[in-house]
Amino acid sequence: MLKTIGTIALTLGLGACVGAAPPAYLTAPADPSIGTRSPAYTAVTAGVRSYDVVEPLDWRELNRRVAPGADPEQGDSDDAARRGR
């Protein structure tokens, strides 16, 4: 009970310190000299890529394409597979 009364007193005491009017920069009107872009229509599907079904590709070639810094002409993965690596 004593903690509740102390909390209420502290809250009311701190609430009395808050200014009544909001700061001027929050209530100031917008500056008409600043230019803005006019709103433009943008389609909802703008930039959407089509992901159609494609034929299966060789996974070794796909790995070579996405490997970081790999040279696609550097060796053949079939050779490494045959050597047991």
QUIZI-V886743 format. One record per residue. N is the residue number from 1. PHI is phi in radians with two decimals (NA if undefined). OMEGA is omega in radians with two decimals (NA if undefined). Layout:
{{N PHI OMEGA} {N PHI OMEGA}}
This chain:
{{1 NA -3.11} {2 -1.21 3.10} {3 -1.13 3.14} {4 -1.12 -3.14} {5 -1.15 3.12} {6 -1.12 3.11} {7 -1.13 3.13} {8 -1.13 3.14} {9 -1.12 3.11} {10 -1.11 3.13} {11 -1.09 3.13} {12 -1.16 3.12} {13 -1.16 3.10} {14 -1.24 3.11} {15 -1.15 3.13} {16 -1.26 -3.11} {17 -1.44 -3.09} {18 -1.33 3.12} {19 -1.18 -3.08} {20 -1.36 -3.09} {21 -1.68 3.09} {22 -1.22 3.13} {23 -1.03 -3.06} {24 -1.12 -3.11} {25 -1.20 3.09} {26 -1.46 -3.08} {27 -1.85 -3.13} {28 -1.21 3.11} {29 -1.21 3.13} {30 -1.16 3.14} {31 -1.42 -3.09} {32 -1.25 -3.13} {33 -1.39 3.12} {34 -1.45 -3.14} {35 -1.36 3.09} {36 -2.29 3.08} {37 -1.39 3.05} {38 -1.28 3.10} {39 -1.16 -3.13} {40 -2.15 3.12} {41 -1.32 3.03} {42 -2.28 -3.13} {43 -1.13 3.14} {44 -1.11 -3.08} {45 -1.67 -3.14} {46 -1.14 3.11} {47 1.46 3.14} {48 -1.40 3.12} {49 -1.66 3.10} {50 -1.55 3.11} {51 -2.02 3.13} {52 -1.41 3.10} {53 -1.23 3.13} {54 -2.18 3.10} {55 -1.26 3.09} {56 -1.11 3.13} {57 -1.97 3.10} {58 -1.18 -3.07} {59 -1.18 3.12} {60 -1.16 3.12} {61 -1.15 3.10} {62 -1.11 3.10} {63 -1.11 3.12} {64 -1.12 -3.12} {65 -1.16 -3.03} {66 -1.70 -3.14} {67 -1.17 -3.13} {68 -1.22 3.07} {69 1.19 -3.12} {70 -1.48 3.08} {71 -1.61 -3.08} {72 -1.11 -3.13} {73 -1.55 -3.03} {74 -1.50 3.05} {75 1.16 3.14} {76 -2.07 -3.12} {77 -1.18 3.07} {78 -1.10 -3.14} {79 -1.13 3.14} {80 -1.13 3.13} {81 -1.16 3.14} {82 -1.21 3.14} {83 -1.39 3.10} {84 1.56 3.12} {85 -1.55 NA}}
